[in-house]
Amino acid sequence: MAATTPQARTVLEQFPAGGPRDSWPAGKYTTAQRTQGASAQVVMDLRTNQFLVVTGTIAQ
C-alpha cells in the first residue's frame, strides 16, 4: 500500500465559528473566491474554533 502525503493548503481567510445565526460569511467568501476561479473550500479548525477558507495551492 502506498503512503499518501497531505496536500499543502493556503489559508485565504479566517472566520469565527460563533457568528450570528443563519450568517455564513465563510461560505459567502468561498463562493466569491470560486467565482474568481480559485478552488476554495471551507474547513473547520477545531483547535481555534474558526472556519478557514483554504485553497489547494501551495503557499510560496
Helices and strands as residue ranges (DSSP letters): E 10-16, H 25-35, E 40-45, E 50-55
